Amino acid sequence: MTDSGELPEYRLYDYDPNLPANVVFTVLFSVVTIGQFYLLIRKRTWYFLAFAIACLFEAVGYAARCVAVNEAPNFTLTPFLIQTLFILLAPALMAASIYMVLGRLIRLLDAHEYAIVRTKWLTKIFVVGDVLSFMTQSAGGGLMAQAKTPDAMKQAEGIVLGGLAIQIVFFGMFIVTTIIFHRRILKRPTERSFRVEGPWRQLILALYISSVLTMVRSIFRMIEFGAGKQSILMQKEVFLLALDGVLMFLVGVVFLWKFPGDVLVGYKEVWQTTTDEETLGSRGEGIPMVASGGKAAYYQGVQGGQHGRYSTSVR
């Protein structure tokens, strides 16, 4: 620290970023980004755009860390600012898309009565909380990257802490909402839950896995910023790579494995279908019900006490 109380420039990092490790994460997130955009465009799943952008943020953030390797010990502000903001904010964008998945799944299964919040407001509430978290972390991250004094750094870290706290609260509420909905639909499955051909149960599993990974990451970052620049969490790069990079990469992989667009097909049409559909029963097979993605879905009537089901054929 100088006599004036300013932080010297080399304190942007309290370690020299590891080039091989950051190159690996740049490549991994680049692959996930390409995969997410490919599925997004192919399935026309535009509500998942924020998730694909988040993966791109991660790739750009770690690429900026690679640039910083060649600058040690005189790190410049621009790469540091990019990696700080992009890696910090990417999970908030992921969370926004994850929130939207649950609302659409509830509609697809016609299980709105099993949600603790009306589906009309469910996604809006969580996304508003996520936007608030995103904006707060953005403000704190920007101030932190430009901080010149210990007091300025402490103030910036406090703002980031507030944003992370908001994210944790809303994500915790989301996990509880998901668990309650899952338990209710397992106990009393809806008529349509028998008809949906997509593996919606696996999609719920993907929501659980991604939620836990994101929650662990957010708790780590909150502890990290709370402990401050002098803590071992900020002085050792391995913690960031293991408890942020690895966890967020796994979230990206989870939704390559179970991409929402493979399951949430025709949820708008199902939501708008009238109750007259339920009276079709055994009036015959081959009655067109839902059309999407170039396929026509047909309701197979109830026979012998069995639940009806959908079959699809390419048109």
Secondary structure as GFF3:
##gff-version 3
##sequence-region A 1 315
A	DSSP	three_ten_helix	9	12	.	.	.	ID=ss1
A	DSSP	alpha_helix	19	43	.	.	.	ID=ss2
A	DSSP	three_ten_helix	46	48	.	.	.	ID=ss3
A	DSSP	alpha_helix	49	69	.	.	.	ID=ss4
A	DSSP	alpha_helix	77	108	.	.	.	ID=ss5
A	DSSP	three_ten_helix	112	114	.	.	.	ID=ss6
A	DSSP	alpha_helix	119	146	.	.	.	ID=ss7
A	DSSP	alpha_helix	150	187	.	.	.	ID=ss8
A	DSSP	alpha_helix	191	195	.	.	.	ID=ss9
A	DSSP	alpha_helix	200	227	.	.	.	ID=ss10
A	DSSP	alpha_helix	232	235	.	.	.	ID=ss11
A	DSSP	alpha_helix	237	240	.	.	.	ID=ss12
A	DSSP	pi_helix	241	245	.	.	.	ID=ss13
A	DSSP	alpha_helix	246	257	.	.	.	ID=ss14
A	DSSP	three_ten_helix	260	262	.	.	.	ID=ss15
A	DSSP	alpha_helix	267	272	.	.	.	ID=ss16
A	DSSP	three_ten_helix	275	279	.	.	.	ID=ss17
A	DSSP	beta_strand	287	292	.	.	.	ID=ss18
A	DSSP	beta_strand	295	300	.	.	.	ID=ss19
A	DSSP	beta_strand	309	314	.	.	.	ID=ss20
###
